[in-house]
Amino acid sequence: MVERTLRPIVALQDGDDVRHRRDIAMRANACLPKDGTEGMVAPLKLPSYTVAGVPDAALWTSALIYVSNETGGATIAFSDGTDWRRVQDRAVIA
């Protein structure tokens, strides 16, 4: 069995949106079993951003990110295609 936690880290920002999305998908695939019969085999690491540095939500509809300096503390956010929203209450990050 391959030790999935020792795979190389993929750079999250390289200026090429298509490549960036493919690299994130490859990272997610390394954590998920191929046949769907079991849970994840390793933690899924989300890209980390500050509120001021989040990418354009319109380009990342349904994506997840980790926001390190959100009001009230660090949180996970998702893109609804217009804004980045906190997972816990759907409020727009600030």
Secondary structure, 3 states (H helix, E strand, C coil): CCCHHHCCCCCCCCCCHHHHHHHHHHHHHHHCCCCCCCCCCCCCCCCEECHHHCCCHHHCCCCEEEECCCCCCCEEEEECCCCEEECCCCCECC
